Amino acid sequence: MPQKNTESALSPEDAARLEAFEAHVGKGGYVEPKDWMPERYRKQLIRMMSQHAHSEVVGMLPEGNWITRAPSLRRKMVLLAKVQDEAGHGLYIYCGTETLGVDREELVEALLAGKAKYSSIFNYPTLTWADIGAIGWLVDGAAIVNQTMLAKASYGPYARAMIRICKEENFHKRQGYEIMATLSKGTPAQKAMAQDALDRWWWPSLMMFGPSDTNSPNSAELIKWGVKKKTNDELRQRFVDLTVPQAEAIGLTLPDPDLRYDEETKHWNFGEIDWDEFWTVVKGNGPCNKERLEARRRAHDDGAWVRAAAEAYAAKRNGHNRATAA
């Protein structure tokens, strides 16, 4: 749905500010927290960044339950480090949203109440160890394609957070791809397990980039303001082009009978995404939507004593500092 045009309601002063703002970001300039920005720009960033932060935190759940079941001590250590990284990514981005004047507690409450969105990919179950490989290779691979563009976003705190996050996501992708490569070279049963995981995670991974450009209400505005550099479909195409040769290299087959290389465009053409499934999951009716939110609510409640202790310590420390200063 096209966004309502509110420019006609602006005062002459704000209209001049808006014109200068759009000229600035149009030239590739960065916006910092204390800079003037359109209210719509701020709200779009809060929506996008909070969804990203929620995705990092909820994304810990599908893999977290495999830490104790990983097949070796090395695999346990690597997976534990990865899940810990995801918590850190969520923290970076929540901190980034706070620079826009929104309280982190408000964002978390919206998530727990089911009012906030997070990436649809994390509402699918991890049935086997190969799923951990598929997530690392495909899900984190898709995240890298998206986030390397966000590292050039017009909002400075978000772009800078992405630089570190992308470095860690590259480690996550290598971890997942190594798992899949190892399984594909293993016994027939192991290779079959890897192929099964690829079959189940391929299409949801393509859905990670969001709706098609013809049905994406926010992309045009975000690109206009330099928050996004490429459209959903452009990013999805880049992911497919990168992933096809990776699958071929380890002897796995992408589950798409329509996959064809186009010599003219130099891109891989792929089949139609099941958008009905995509919207079903986004609207809260996926395989694990209720389970994921319930797990987050339980963790939030269980951690109440930690938050209370931290607040008490901060209050005591502030009181001590005031007394010392006096």
C-alpha positions in Angstrom: 0.0 0.0 0.0 1.5 3.4 -0.9 2.5 5.6 2.0 0.4 8.7 2.6 2.1 11.9 1.4 2.5 14.3 4.3 4.9 16.8 2.7 2.0 19.2 1.9 1.4 19.5 5.7 5.0 20.6 6.4 5.8 24.2 7.5 8.1 26.1 5.2 11.0 25.6 7.6 10.5 21.8 7.8 10.0 21.6 4.0 13.4 23.3 3.6 14.9 20.9 6.1 13.4 17.9 4.3 14.8 19.1 1.0 18.2 19.5 2.5 17.9 16.1 4.2 17.0 14.3 1.0 19.8 16.0 -0.9 22.2 14.9 1.9 21.3 11.3 1.9 20.9 11.3 -1.9 24.6 12.1 -2.1 25.4 9.2 0.2 25.7 11.3 3.4 25.2 9.8 6.8 22.6 10.8 9.4 23.6 10.9 13.1 21.3 10.8 16.1 21.4 14.5 16.8 20.8 15.5 13.2 17.4 16.6 12.1 15.4 13.9 10.3 11.9 13.5 9.1 9.6 11.8 11.6 8.7 9.2 9.0 12.4 8.4 8.5 12.8 7.9 12.3 9.7 5.6 12.5 10.9 3.5 9.5 14.3 3.0 11.1 12.7 2.0 14.5 10.4 -0.5 12.7 13.2 -1.9 10.6 15.9 -2.0 13.3 13.7 -3.4 16.0 12.5 -6.1 13.7 16.2 -6.9 13.0 17.1 -6.9 16.7 14.1 -9.2 17.5 15.2 -11.6 14.8 18.7 -11.9 16.3 17.3 -12.7 19.7 14.6 -15.1 18.5 17.1 -16.6 16.1 19.0 -18.0 19.1 16.2 -20.5 19.8 16.3 -22.8 16.7 20.0 -23.5 17.3 20.2 -23.2 21.0 18.4 -26.6 21.6 21.2 -28.3 19.6 24.1 -27.1 21.7 24.0 -30.1 24.1 23.3 -32.5 21.2 26.1 -31.4 18.8 28.1 -34.4 17.7 31.5 -33.3 19.2 33.0 -31.0 21.7 34.3 -28.8 18.9 30.9 -28.5 17.3 29.4 -27.7 20.7 31.9 -24.9 21.3 31.4 -23.4 17.9 27.7 -23.5 18.1 27.7 -22.0 21.6 29.9 -19.2 20.3 27.6 -18.6 17.4 24.4 -18.4 19.6 26.3 -16.0 21.9 27.1 -13.8 18.9 23.5 -13.6 18.0 22.7 -12.3 21.5 25.3 -9.6 21.0 23.9 -8.7 17.6 20.5 -8.1 19.1 22.1 -5.9 21.8 24.0 -3.8 19.3 20.8 -3.1 17.3 18.6 -2.5 20.3 21.2 0.1 21.4 21.0 1.6 17.9 17.2 2.0 18.2 17.7 3.8 21.5 19.6 6.6 19.7 16.3 7.3 17.9 14.6 8.1 21.1 12.7 4.8 21.7 13.1 2.8 24.9 14.4 -0.8 24.5 11.9 -2.0 27.1 9.1 -0.7 24.9 10.4 -2.7 21.9 10.8 -5.9 23.9 7.3 -5.6 25.3 5.9 -5.2 21.8 7.7 -8.5 20.8 6.4 -10.4 23.8 2.9 -9.1 23.2 3.1 -10.4 19.6 2.8 -6.9 18.2 6.3 -6.8 16.7 7.6 -8.7 13.7 10.8 -10.8 13.4 12.2 -12.8 10.5 9.8 -15.5 9.4 12.7 -18.0 9.0 12.9 -18.5 12.7 9.5 -20.0 12.9 10.6 -23.3 11.3 11.8 -26.3 13.4 15.3 -27.7 13.6 14.7 -31.4 13.2 18.2 -32.8 12.7 21.8 -31.8 13.2 21.9 -31.0 9.4 19.4 -28.2 10.1 22.1 -26.4 12.0 24.4 -26.6 9.0 21.6 -25.4 6.7 20.8 -22.4 9.0 24.5 -21.4 9.0 24.9 -21.7 5.3 21.6 -20.5 4.0 20.0 -18.3 6.7 23.3 -16.5 7.7 24.3 -16.4 4.1 21.1 -14.6 3.2 21.7 -12.3 6.2 25.1 -11.4 4.9 23.7 -10.5 1.5 21.2 -8.2 3.2 23.5 -6.8 5.9 26.4 -5.9 3.7 24.0 -3.5 2.0 22.9 -2.2 5.4 26.5 -1.5 6.3 26.1 1.4 3.8 22.8 2.6 5.2 22.3 6.3 5.7 21.8 6.0 9.4 25.2 6.0 11.0 24.6 3.9 14.1 22.9 1.2 12.1 25.6 1.1 9.4 28.4 0.9 11.9 26.7 -1.9 13.9 26.4 -3.9 10.6 30.2 -3.7 10.0 31.0 -5.8 13.0 27.9 -8.0 12.7 28.8 -8.9 9.1 32.2 -10.1 10.1 30.7 -12.4 12.7 28.0 -13.6 10.2 30.7 -14.7 7.8 32.1 -17.0 10.5 28.6 -18.3 11.1 28.1 -19.0 7.4 31.5 -20.9 7.2 30.5 -22.9 10.2 27.2 -24.0 8.6 28.7 -24.7 5.2 31.4 -26.8 6.8 28.8 -28.9 8.5 26.9 -29.4 5.2 30.1 -30.2 3.3 31.2 -32.8 5.9 27.8 -34.5 5.9 27.6 -34.6 2.1 31.0 -36.4 2.1 29.9 -38.8 4.8 27.7 -41.9 4.7 24.7 -42.1 2.4 22.5 -41.5 5.4 24.4 -38.4 6.4 24.3 -37.0 2.8 20.6 -37.7 2.7 20.1 -35.8 6.0 22.0 -32.8 4.6 19.9 -32.9 1.4 16.7 -33.2 3.5 17.7 -30.1 5.5 18.5 -28.2 2.3 15.1 -29.2 0.8 13.3 -27.8 3.9 15.3 -24.6 4.4 15.8 -23.4 0.8 12.5 -21.7 0.2 12.1 -20.2 3.6 15.6 -18.7 3.1 14.4 -17.0 -0.1 11.5 -15.7 1.8 13.9 -13.9 4.3 14.3 -11.0 1.9 10.7 -10.1 2.3 7.8 -9.8 -0.2 8.3 -9.3 -3.9 9.0 -5.7 -5.0 5.5 -5.4 -6.4 4.1 -6.1 -2.9 6.6 -4.4 -0.7 5.1 -1.2 0.9 8.3 0.2 2.4 11.2 -0.5 0.0 10.8 2.5 -2.3 10.8 4.9 0.6 13.8 3.2 2.3 15.8 3.3 -0.9 14.9 6.9 -1.5 16.3 7.8 2.0 19.4 5.5 1.6 18.5 3.1 4.3 18.3 0.3 1.8 20.6 0.2 -1.3 18.9 -2.6 -3.2 15.3 -4.0 -3.4 14.1 -7.2 -1.9 14.1 -9.0 -5.3 17.6 -7.7 -6.2 19.0 -9.0 -2.9 17.2 -12.3 -3.3 18.7 -12.7 -6.8 22.2 -12.1 -5.5 21.7 -14.7 -2.8 20.6 -17.3 -5.4 23.5 -16.5 -7.7 26.0 -17.0 -4.9 24.4 -20.1 -3.4 23.9 -22.3 -6.6 27.6 -22.9 -7.2 28.1 -23.5 -3.4 25.5 -26.3 -3.5 27.1 -27.8 -6.6 30.6 -27.8 -5.0 29.4 -30.1 -2.2 27.2 -32.3 -4.3 23.8 -31.1 -3.0 20.8 -30.2 -5.2 18.7 -27.2 -4.7 15.0 -28.2 -4.5 13.9 -26.1 -7.5 13.1 -27.9 -10.8 12.8 -24.4 -12.5 16.4 -23.4 -11.6 18.1 -22.4 -14.9 21.1 -20.3 -15.7 20.4 -17.4 -18.1 23.4 -16.7 -20.4 22.0 -13.4 -21.4 21.4 -11.9 -17.9 24.2 -14.0 -16.2 21.7 -14.8 -13.4 20.1 -18.0 -12.2 16.4 -18.0 -12.8 14.4 -19.7 -10.1 10.9 -20.9 -9.4 7.9 -19.1 -7.9 8.0 -18.6 -4.1 4.9 -19.8 -2.2 3.8 -16.4 -1.0 0.8 -17.9 0.7 3.1 -19.8 3.1 5.2 -16.6 3.6 2.2 -14.5 4.7 0.9 -17.4 6.8 4.1 -17.4 8.8 4.4 -13.6 9.0 0.9 -13.4 10.4 1.8 -15.7 13.2 0.5 -19.1 12.0 3.8 -20.8 11.1 5.1 -24.1 12.5 6.8 -22.6 15.5 5.4 -19.1 15.9 3.6 -19.7 19.2 6.5 -21.8 20.5 9.1 -19.1 19.8 7.1 -16.4 21.5 6.4 -18.5 24.5 10.1 -19.3 24.9 10.9 -15.6 24.8 8.2 -14.8 27.3 9.5 -17.5 29.6 13.1 -16.3 29.3 12.0 -12.8 30.0 10.1 -13.8 33.1 13.0 -16.0 34.4 15.4 -13.1 33.9 13.4 -10.6 36.0 15.6 -11.1 39.0 18.7 -10.2 37.0 17.2 -7.0 35.7 16.1 -6.1 39.3 19.6 -6.8 40.6 21.2 -4.7 37.9 18.9 -1.8 38.7 19.5 -2.0 42.4 23.3 -2.1 41.8 23.1 0.9 39.5 21.1 2.9 42.0 23.5 2.0 44.8 26.5 3.0 42.7 24.9 6.3 41.7 24.1 7.0 45.3 27.7 6.3 46.3 29.0 8.5 43.5 26.8 11.4 44.6 28.0 11.0 48.2 31.6 11.0 47.1 31.1 14.0 45.0 29.5 15.9 47.9 
